[in-house]
Amino acid sequence: MDLDLLRTFVVVCDEGSLTRAASKLFRTQPAITQQIQNLEREFGYPLLERTARGVHPTPQGKTLRTRAGRLFREWDGVVDEMRDLSEGVRGDLRIACSDTVARYFLPRILSEFVRRHPGVKLGLRNASSPEIARLVEDGECEVGFVLLPLPQSKLTLRPVLAYTHVAAYPPDREVPATPIAAQELGHERLVLLPRETRTRRHIEEGFQRQGIFPEEVLEVGNVSVQKALVRSGLGVGILPDYALDPDDDLHCRPIADSHQRTIAAATSRDTAPFGAAREFLGMLPQLESSPT
């Protein structure tokens, strides 16, 4: 098997066009067409369907594209490891995570990682847990941070952070240190994340199990905005405890019967972490168990 033919096939699939693939590979379109035909002869069946809108992999081509992606990730890992032996850890490290993890969990770890490995180029993708899982499964990111449980996961999951939610009040409101019952909390104007987030769904499911339907909810895009609006007196926030800081100037109160949640670092089950990803994972805290 000529790996150059296989790489050309992968680029054609990703671009969906022979012309764009030729431009990306700095080759002529006839040369790309010839390579694809050589690959199809080698396998004995069509790998691409040509249409007016471009080219798309056949069922056999889709299987080959998936397997080729795994093969090249493994090969790139071999190359990176050999280079690391002489040059130190280099290359790209693409991380997928939520806004909250990026803002409140990762900065200290990433700062130390960059200090140790200045040759690594970092990239962060903000997304929800299902999208993060897809990004890691498809090889678009080497590491992702997901909220457990993650149904039907094809990933290796390493629990790294356990937390609970607390009720946050503005600085001018005196509140006791005792836990607040969900029934009492449901009568407050709440400042919460959007409905499409898993965090919001967990909160609402907890209310609904007790027959509670909050009377007024103000939706905001992220935890930092939550804290700002709570501080301004616009409502009570339900926040993850790891996102709290003494400088927030908020009064916080535990929530009675609040379930502990777990965030895990996710990596591909098909390819062992190597290079920058392996070094990064080694710097993360590890939990002995993953409570739900």
N, C-alpha and C positions, 0 to 999 in steps of 0.2 A: 504494500500500500504506500503510495506517494503522499506524504503528509501535506505537501503543497496543494495537491488536488483537493484534499479534505478541507484545508483552510479556505480555499477559494469557494467551495460549496457552502461553508458556514457563512462567509461574508455575503454571498448571493442570497441565502435564505434571510439573513438579517436585514439586508437592504431592500429585498423584494424587487430587485431590478438588476438586470445584467449591466446596464449602462452605469448605474450608480456604483455597482461592485467594481466595474472596470476602473472607474475614476478613483475609488478608494484604494485600489491595489496598484494604481499607476500602470495599467495594462490596457490593451485594446479590447473592445467588446468581442471581436472574433476569437481572440486568444482565450478569453473567459469561457466563451461558448465551447471551444474545443476542449478545455479542461473538464467542463461538466460532462460533455459527451464521453470523454475518456473514462471518467468515474462511473458513468452509467453503464458503459460496456464492461467495466471491471466487475460491477455487481450484477449485471444481467437484467436490470429493469429500470424504468424511468424513475428519476428522483425529483424532477421538477415538472410542474404544469405551467405551460406558457399561456397567458391570457392577454387581453388588450390592456389590462390594468397592471401587468407585470408578471412576475413569476412567483409561484408558491410551491412548497414541498408537497410531494405526494405522500400518502400514508407511510410508505417505506422511507421517503425522504425525511419525514418528521422524526421517525425513529433514529435515523442516521444523525440528524442534527442534534438530537438530545444526547446520544452516545458520544458524538464528536466533541460536544461542549465539555463533557466530563473528562474525556481523554486529554483535551488541551489544557484544562485546568490542572490536571495531574502533571502533565508535562511542564507547564509553566511553573508548578511548584518545585519540580526537580531543578529547573534552571535557576530559580530564585535561591534554592537551598545551596546550590553549588556556588553561586555568586556571593551569598552571605558568608561563606567560609573565608572568602578573601577580602570582601569589601564591607562586611557588616550588613545588617538587615536593611534592605531597600525595597523599592517597589511601591505599589498602591495598597492602601487599606481602606476599603469602602464599608461603612457602618450604617445600618438602618435602625432607626429608633424613633420613639415619640418625642414631641417637643419637651415634655416633662423630664424624660430621661436625659435628653441632650442638655437641658438647662441645669438640672439639679443633681444628677448622678455622675455624668461623664467628665465634666471639666477638669477636676483634679487628676483623674486617671489619665486623660488624654495629655494633659500638661506634662506629667511625668514620663509618659510614653514618648512624646516628642523629644524630651530632653535626652532620653536614652537612645533614641533611634531617629536622629535628625534627617536621615536619608529617606524616610518613608513619607509618601504623599498621602495625606488624609482626605477622605471625603465623607460627608454626612448626608443621609437621606432621611427626611422626616416623613413618617407614615404611621398608619394604624397597624395593630398586630397581624391581621390577615395579610395585608399588603407587604409587611416586613417579611413574613414567612415566604411569600412568593418570591420576593427579591433575592432571598438567600437560596431558595430551592433552584431558582433559575441561574444562579451564579452572578447576578448583577451586584451583589454585596457579599463580602466574605463573612461578616458577622452581623447579626441582628439582635435586638433586644425586644422580647415579646412578653406579653402578660399571660401567665398560665391560669387555667389549663388552655391548651391550644389543640382543639379537636383535629384528628386526622393529620397530625404533623408528620412530615417526612424528614425531620431535622433531628440533630443531636442537640439536646437542651441541657444547659448547665445553670441551675438556679444561682443567682448572684445577689438578689435583693429581696427582702421580705418587709412589708410595710402594712400599716392600717390607715384608715381614713379618720380624720378628726374634724370637728366643727370649729370654724374660725370666725371670730367676731371682731368688729371694729374696736380701735383702741379706747374709745370713750364709753364702752359698754362693759360693765362689771359682770363677770360670770363666775360661778363656782368651779372648783377644780374637779368636781365629781362628774362621772359620765352622764351624758344627756341621752334620754330615751328617744328612739326613733319617732314615737308618737308626738312628743313635744317638738322635735325638730321639724316635723312635717307641717307645723303651723307657721313656721318662719318663711319669710321671703328668701329663697335659696339662690345662690349664684353657683351655677354648675356648668360643666363642659357640655358640648353638643350631644344630642341623642345618638349619633352614629358612633360615638366612642364606646369602647368596651367598659371603660371606667364608669361612664354615665349609666350604661345598662346594668352593671353590677349594683350601683346605688339604687336605681329604680326597682330592680328585682328584690332588693332587701326591703324596701318600703312596701312593695306589693305583697310580699309574703305575710306582712302584718296588717294588710288591709289599709295601708296608708297611701294617700294620693296628695302630694304637696299642693298647697293652694296657689302658690305663685313661684315661678321659676324664671330667672334671668340667665339666658344662655350666653356663654362667652367662648372664645376660641382656644384659650390656653390658661394654664395655672397662674402665670404671672399676671394676666389681666384679672383673673379671679381675685387674687390677693389685692390688687389695686382698687377694685370696685368694693370689696369688703372693707378695706381701709377707709374708703370714702363714705361708708355707712349705707351702701345700697343693698345690703343683705348679708346673709350668713353663708359662708362657703364651706363646702365639704372637700377637704384637701388631703392628699397623701402626706403622711407625716415626714417622709424624707425630703419633701419640698419646702419645709419650714426653715426659717432662718431668724435668729434673734433680731436682725435689723428690719424684719417685716412689720414690727410694731402691731401685732395682732394678738388677741386673747384666744387661746385654743382650749378646747374641751374634748375629752375622749367621747366616743359614741358607743353607747352600751351595745354589746353583742356584735360589734363590728368584726367582720371576718378578716383574717390576715390574708394578704395577697402576695403573690410571688412573681418577680420578673426574672426571666432566664435569658442567658446569652445563647443564641441559636446559630448553629453552623451546619453545613451540608453533611448529610449522612453518607454521601457517596465519596467524598474526598476529605481526607484528614487535613486539619488546619496546618499550614506551613508558613514559613517566613514571618512576615509582619503580623498576620492573623494569629499565629501560634504564640508569638511574643506578647501580643495584646491580651489574649485570653489568659496567659499566665499571670497577668497583673490584676485580674479581676478578683474580688472576694468570692468565696465559694460557700454555699450553704450545704449543710448535711442532708437536708430534706427539702421538699417543695410543698408546703402546705397550700391548700386550695381555699 
